[in-house]
Amino acid sequence: MKTELLYELYEITEKNDAPDLATVGMAMLREKHPEITHEEAKEMREFTGRHGQELAAAYPDKEAFEAAVEAGIRADKEAAEQAEQEHE
């Protein structure tokens, strides 16, 4: 997960007074960064869906935002490990 792109997603959504992050904000971000693949965009939308409250609370403080992203990555990793253990 690229923290700088997630931050820019929040930034571009706010600056353009876009109604939402996942569709309008993401479209604006992908217009600015055409190198973002459909898969990366999907991962970013899903990540913000799971951790949006924490990310929104941290924004616009870049350090707090980075910490929120790291916490979200850790939480996702732990959830995946727990799900894997339950299937064993």
Contacts in CASP RR format, 6 or more apart in sequence:
PFRMAT RR
TARGET T0000
AUTHOR 0000-0000-0000
METHOD contacts of the structure
MODEL  1
MKTELLYELYEITEKNDAPDLATVGMAMLREKHPEITHEEAKEMREFTGR
HGQELAAAYPDKEAFEAAVEAGIRADKEAAEQAEQEHE
1 43 0 8 1.000
1 44 0 8 1.000
1 47 0 8 1.000
1 69 0 8 1.000
1 73 0 8 1.000
2 40 0 8 1.000
3 65 0 8 1.000
3 66 0 8 1.000
3 69 0 8 1.000
5 29 0 8 1.000
5 33 0 8 1.000
5 36 0 8 1.000
5 44 0 8 1.000
6 44 0 8 1.000
6 47 0 8 1.000
6 48 0 8 1.000
6 55 0 8 1.000
6 65 0 8 1.000
6 69 0 8 1.000
7 59 0 8 1.000
7 62 0 8 1.000
7 65 0 8 1.000
7 66 0 8 1.000
8 29 0 8 1.000
8 32 0 8 1.000
8 33 0 8 1.000
9 21 0 8 1.000
9 25 0 8 1.000
9 26 0 8 1.000
9 29 0 8 1.000
9 44 0 8 1.000
9 48 0 8 1.000
10 21 0 8 1.000
10 55 0 8 1.000
10 56 0 8 1.000
10 59 0 8 1.000
10 60 0 8 1.000
10 65 0 8 1.000
11 59 0 8 1.000
11 60 0 8 1.000
12 18 0 8 1.000
12 25 0 8 1.000
12 28 0 8 1.000
12 29 0 8 1.000
12 32 0 8 1.000
13 20 0 8 1.000
13 21 0 8 1.000
13 24 0 8 1.000
13 25 0 8 1.000
13 28 0 8 1.000
14 59 0 8 1.000
14 60 0 8 1.000
16 24 0 8 1.000
16 25 0 8 1.000
16 28 0 8 1.000
18 24 0 8 1.000
18 25 0 8 1.000
18 28 0 8 1.000
21 45 0 8 1.000
21 48 0 8 1.000
22 45 0 8 1.000
22 48 0 8 1.000
22 49 0 8 1.000
26 41 0 8 1.000
26 44 0 8 1.000
26 45 0 8 1.000
29 36 0 8 1.000
30 36 0 8 1.000
30 41 0 8 1.000
36 44 0 8 1.000
47 72 0 8 1.000
47 76 0 8 1.000
48 55 0 8 1.000
50 72 0 8 1.000
50 75 0 8 1.000
50 76 0 8 1.000
51 68 0 8 1.000
51 69 0 8 1.000
51 71 0 8 1.000
51 72 0 8 1.000
51 75 0 8 1.000
54 68 0 8 1.000
54 71 0 8 1.000
54 72 0 8 1.000
55 65 0 8 1.000
55 68 0 8 1.000
55 69 0 8 1.000
57 68 0 8 1.000
58 64 0 8 1.000
58 65 0 8 1.000
58 67 0 8 1.000
58 68 0 8 1.000
59 65 0 8 1.000
END
